[in-house]
Amino acid sequence: MSKQSYFLFFLCLFFFIIKIISIRLTNFDLFADEAQYWLWSQRLDYGYYSKPPLLPWVIALVSFVLTTFQSAPMAAIAPRIVKAHWRRPFSRIAEIFCVAGSINVLFFIPLVWILPGLEDGRRSLWFYGELQNVQYMPQIISTIAIISLSICGLMLVWLSSSPDVAITKNQTTGIRKFLQTRLGSWWIGSSAQWFMLHHRLGILGAFYFMSLVAVHFTFSSDFCMALIPGWIDALFPVTHAHNSLQAGVSIVILTMFIMHKFGGYEKEIELDQFWGMGKLQFALCILWFWFWFSSFIIFWYGAKPAEQSVIELLISGPYLPVFIAVFCLNFFIPLCTMIWNPLRVSILGPTLIAVCVLIGTALDRIRLYVAAFSVSDQAPAHSLQNIPSAMSPSTYDVMIWIGGLSGCILVYLLATKVFPIMNIWEQKELLLYKYHKKFHRTEVLVLGKPE
């Protein structure tokens, strides 16, 4: 160390000692805001009172990533189970979202420390007082569920891309060659491996679907519904999971459009893919209304004070403009547009509806989770005593959302450097199952079913 560094070190040490002596010998009283913060520190709450609602917006971000990125692989899993050939060109596009969604585990880690234990007396699925469960049971189960989902997704994309990686590893250099060699060197293309591949993909897909539903069940119950006094809805976790399927299909359609328009895959991703996904999108939009109305009619018809307060908080109260936007973007606009064949049987039509659904899903997650964390001081009660005003986002909240989504997109783009974004072996397999045949005065496409 130089003489200047020694001088600065001892100068800082001197002022530090002076500070300690001053604190010991001087009797300062707390200012009003300092006393307020000290009182708040005695009992940690879910949200803030006078500061920007940072934590609820982070939780809403985690829920949105779970609803979109981690649910997108179902767009490839479900058609694969029913042997649909039209899903082959975009199956890898959907599966790579498993890699991008795994970053949600990092986003979830701070939430484990934010959510208090069950000793505060709030109602939950775990019956803390009756069954003598661990007070941190929500944190434990949710952590196990989301880690299991990420591991299952990574195994799914690794197994699906192994035949393609085994080919492309000889055509790359540097870090890409190293990673592809590690991931695909086990594949030799034997009959036993092909038999294993087809069956294991179905098994992993089923496990991924079960894990996805489990994560939505625990996360929506413990981080949203249990925090609002009087909100008891057996359909809400299922509704949360259904909304993720709708958003997952939408984000895959949007990615397909980008690859079709700007990625150079016009011949691989054609109208058939958008047409097939448009049918799923239309059905899921109708189911959105069914799930929402099934829960709403019970609360509205029952008209209990606790249930009416929940409706006022989430629907008719401070978040009414947000709910109207969600209702229009997730149901009304898709219903009024997708019923027309020229829009549904097109490339641009499903893409525009997908953008509407993604925006509506983001607003819906903000409405639910920010509202749930704004009633923290009333959580142990059985009904809401007062309805808090809506929490507006601060600059930090917006930047966290932009940074979080940008991080997921970055991971997706990096994953495409390792895993081919087009499923080569499934496309080649399709060539063996189809041929064009003369039928009277025209020519038709004949598709074979291997099973």
N, C-alpha and C positions, 0 to 999 in steps of 0.2 A: 504493500500500500504506500502511496505517496504521502508527503507531508500534508498536502491539502486534504486528503481523505482522512488522515488521522485527526486533523483539526476539526473537520465537519462532524466526525464521529463523537469526539469529546464535547463539542458544542451541543449536539443533540442530547447527549447524556446529561449534561449540566442542566439544560432546560427541562428535561424530564424529571430530574430530582427536584428542581424548584416547583414543578407542577404538583408532585406528590406531597411536598411539604405544605404548599398552599391549600390543597384540598384538606389536609389533616388539621391545619390550624384555623381555617376559615369556615364559618357557619353560614352557608348559603341556603335560602329557602327555594323550593321549587316554584317555577313559574306555572301559570295556569295550564298551558299546553303540556308542559312536562309532567305535571301531576295527572293530567288526563291520560297521557300515554302510559304512565306507571300503573294507573288503575286498570287500563285495558290489558296490560301485560299479565295481570293476575289471573285472567281467564281468557285463553286464546280462543278467538272466534274464527268462523269460516271465511269471513270477508272483512272488508274495511268499512269504517263509518265515514271518515272525512277525507280519505285518500283515494286515488283512482283504484277501481276494482280489478287489480292486476290478476289476483289468483283465480277468480271466477272465469275470466277470459282465457287463462291458460288451460283450465279444465275444459272449457268449451272447445278450445283448439284440439286437445287430446281426443275429445269425443268426435270431433269432425274428421280427424285423421283416421280414427277407428271406423267411422261410418263410410268413408270414401276409399282411401288407399288400402286399408286392410280388408275391406269388403269387396273390392274389385275382382280378386281371383275367383269369386263365385260365378262371374260371367263366363269363365272357362270351365269351371268344375261341373256346373249343372248341365250345360249342353254336352259335355263329354260323357256324362253318365247315361244320357239318353241317345248316344251315338249320332249326334247331329254333325253332319259334315261341314255345314256352313261356318262353324265356329273355328275351324282349323287355322285360317289366316291370322286371327287375332288372339288365339289361345295364349301364346307366349307374351303378347302385350299385356294381357290381364295377369298372368302369373308373375311377371316381374314386379308388380305392385306389392308382392309379398316382401321383397327386399326393401322397397321404399317405405312400406308400412312398419317394418321392424324398428325404425328410428323412433316410433311412438313409445317404445319401452323407455328410452331416455327421457322423453317428455313426461312419462308417467311417474318416474322416480320421485320428483319433488311432491307429487300429490299424496304419496304414502305418508309423508310427514305433515301435510296440511290437514288431512281429515282426522279429527280427534277420535278417541276410542268410544266405545259404547257406554262408558260409565256415566255419560251426561244424561242418560235416561231417554234418549230419543227412540222412537219405534224403528225397528229394522227387521230384516228377514231372519236374523240369527237368534232372536229370543234370548237376549243376553241375560236378563234376570231370571227367566224360567229354566233354561238349560245350562246355566253356569258356563257359558262359552268364554273363550278368551276375548278380552275387551277389544283387541285389535283384529278380530276375525274378518271384518270387511277388507282391511289392508292385505291380510295374508291371502285370502281367497282371490281377490282381484289381481294381485301380483302373480300368483301361480297361473291364473287363467291367461293373462296377457302375455306372459313369457312362453307358455305352452303354445299359444296361437302363433307367435313369431317363429318359434322353432319349427313347428309343423309347416308353416309357409315357406321357410327357407329350405326345408327338406323337399317340399313339393317342386319348387322351381329348380333345385339342383338335380333331382331325379328326371324331371321332364326335359331338361336341356343337356343331359349327359351325352346322348348320341351326337348332338350338334357340336358341343364343345370338343368332343373327341376328334372331330373333323377340322374345326377351325383352329385348334391349338397349333397345328403345323404351319399355319399361314400368318401367325402373329409374332410379335417380338416384344421384348421388355417385360414389364410387369403383367401385361395381358397374357403373354405366353406362359409366364410362371403360374398365374392363377388358373388358367384354363388347363394346364398340365396337371395341377393338383386336383382339379375338380373332375376332369374327364379321362384321366389315365386308366381308370379301372374298366372302362367300357371297351369291349372287343367286338360286340355285335353278334354274339352267339344266340342260338335259338332259345336257350334257357334265359338269357338276359332279356330278350324281347318279350318272352312270356311273362317274366317277372315285372318288366316295365309297365305293360298294359294293366296288369292286375294291381300293382302297388300304387299306380296313379289313382285308381278308383278308391283304394283304401285310404290313401292320404287325403284325397279330396273329401271323403266322408268325415274323416277326423277333423279336417280344417273347418268344415261346416259346423260340426258339433262344438268345436272350440270357439268359433266366432259367436255362436248363439250364447255360449256360457259367458264370454266376456261381456257381451251386451247385457246379459241378465244381471251380472254382479255389478258392473259399472253403473248402469242406469239406476239400479235400485239403491246402491250405497252412496253414490255421489250426486244423486238428484232427488229421487222420490223420498228417500228417508229423511231428507233435510227440510222438507216442507210439511209442517204439522197438518194433519188431517188428510193428506194425500195417500190414499190406499187404493191402488189400481192394479189388478192382476194382469191386465192387458198391456200395461206400459212397457215392460221389458220386451215383450214380443213386438210391440209397435216400434220400439227402438231398433230391434233387429231387422224388421221389415224395411224401415226407412234406410237402413244401411244397404240393403239389396238394391233399392231404387237408386241411391246415390252411387253405388258401385257400378251398376250398369251404365249410369250417365257418364261417369268419369272414363270408362272404357270407350264409350262412343266418342267422347271428345278426343281422346288419344288416337282412336282410329282415324278420325277426320284429319288430325294433324299429320299422321303418317301418310294418309292418302293424298293430302294436298301438298305437303311440304317435304315429306320423307322419301318420295320416289317409289311408293308402293301402290300406284294406281291400278296395276294389273292384278296384284295379289288381294288387296282390300277393295272389293267392288260393291255394287248395289245390294247383292244378296246378304252381305254381312250387316249393312245398315238396316235392311228390311227386317232381318231376323231379330236384331237387337231392338228395333223399334217396336216390335210386337211385345217383347218382354217389358219394355219401358212403358207402353200403354197399359198393360195389365197391372204393373206395379203402381202406376199412378192412380188407377181406380181402387186398388187395395189400400192405398194411403187414406182415402176418404173412409173406407169401411172400418179400418182400425181406429181412426180418430173419432168417428161418430159412435162407435161401439163403446168407447170410454166416456165420451162427452154426454151421451144420453143418460147414462146411469147417474152421473153427478147432477145433471140438470133436472132429471125427473125426481131423484131422491130429495133434492132441495134441502139437505141438512146444512146447518150453518157452516160446519167445517168444509163441506164439499163446495158450497157456494163461494167461500173465501178462496179456495183453490182455483175455481173458475175465474174469479175476479183477478187473481194474481197473474195467471198464465194466459188468459184469453181476453176477458172484457175490461181489464183494468189498465195499468200503465203500459203493458206490452201489447195492447190492442193493435196499433199500427203494424208492429212486427208480425203478429199473428195473421193479419189480413194479407200481408205480403207473402207469408209462408203458404197460406191457403191458396192463393192465386198461383204462385210459382210451382208448387208441388202437385196441385190437383186441377184447378179450374182451367188454367192456360193449356196444360197438356191434354185435358179432356176435350176442350173446344177445338183443338188443332189436329190431334192425332186421329180423330175419327174420319178425317178426309184422306182418301187414298193418295192424292197427289203430294201431300205433305208426309204421310207415313212411309210411302214407297219412294223415298228419295234419300239423298245423302245429306243435304243441308237441313231438312226438316227435323229429323231426330237429333242432329247436332245442336240446333238452337234450343230444342226442348231440354236437352241434356244440360246446357248452360243454365237454363231457368231452374232446373231441379237442383243443381249444385249450389246456386245462390240461395234458393229457398231452404235447402238443408242446412247451410251455414247459419242463416238467420234463425232457423228453428233450434239449433243447438245453443246458440247464444241466448235465445229466449228462455230455454229451459234451465240451463246451468247457471247463468248469471242471476236469474230470478231465484233459484234455489239457494244460492249462496248469499243472497241479500236479506234473508230472514234468519240469520244465524242465531240471533239472540232469542228467537222464539222456538228454536228446534225442539227442546224437551217438552213443549206443550202439546196438547191434543188438537188444537185448532189455532189458526192465525188470529192474533189479537188486532193487528193492523196491517194494512197493505203498504209496503214501502214503495217509493217511487222508482221508476226505471233507472238503471245504471247506464250512463252513456260511456262509450269507450274514450280513453285518453290516447294521447299520441303513443305512449309506451305500449298500450294494448294493441293498437293497430300494427305497430312495428313488430311485436311478438308474433302476431298472426302472419304477417308477411314473411318474417324470417323463418317461422316454423314450416309454412307451406313451401317456401323456397328450398329449405333443407330437404324436404321429402322429394321434391322434383329433382334436386341435384343428385340425391342417392339413386333415383330412378335412372337418370341419364348415365351415371357411372356404372350402374348395373348392366346397361345395354352394351357397355364396352366389353363385358365379360360374357354375358349370355346373349346369343343372337336374338334380336327382337322378333324375327320371323322364325316360326317353328319349321325347320327344314325337314326333319324326318316325317312329320305329320303331313306336310305338303307332298312329299314324295310318295308317301303311303296312299294319299288320295288319288294320285295318278294311276295307281294300280286298281283302284276301285271304280273308276269311271271311264266311260267311253261314249262317243257320239254314234247314234244308230239311226239309220234311215227309217222313217215312219210315214208311210203314204207320201205326201208331197212335201214333207218338211223333215227336219233332222232334230232329234231329241237327245237329251243327256240322260244316260242310264247310270245310276249309282248302285253299287253293290254294298251289301251289309256283311261284314266279316263274321259276325256272331249270329 
